[in-house]
Amino acid sequence: MHPITALQTDYSLWTRDPEAEILPLVRELGIGFVAYSPLGRGFLTGQIRSTGLLPGTRRVPRLEENLAAADLALTRQQLGRLNAVPAPVGDRYQDMSPING
């Protein structure tokens, strides 16, 4: 067996489920955390103008755009506006019942 060195899961302003239990646990255990789709599958970039060409990180320019987000410093007002973004809707998020529930 090999130790777990990193965990990747969906995490963005729309999907904050890891904050309650997963993030504290990986910090405690020294496991790296890789956010999957941190820009809400591209919807939080302001660049999507249609549903036909959802961006991702398959291309180097998209990766560079995503990496540039690490250099952003948001104000309290901006964070407040982002925290007020309503929850997403759609097939992927409709039935998010707990596995053990």
Secondary structure, 3 states (H helix, E strand, C coil): CCCCCEEEEECCCCCCHHHCCHHHHHHHHCCEEEEECCCHHHHHHCCCCCCCCCCCCCCHHHHHHHHHHHHCCCCHHHHHHHHCCCCCCCHHHHCCCCCCC
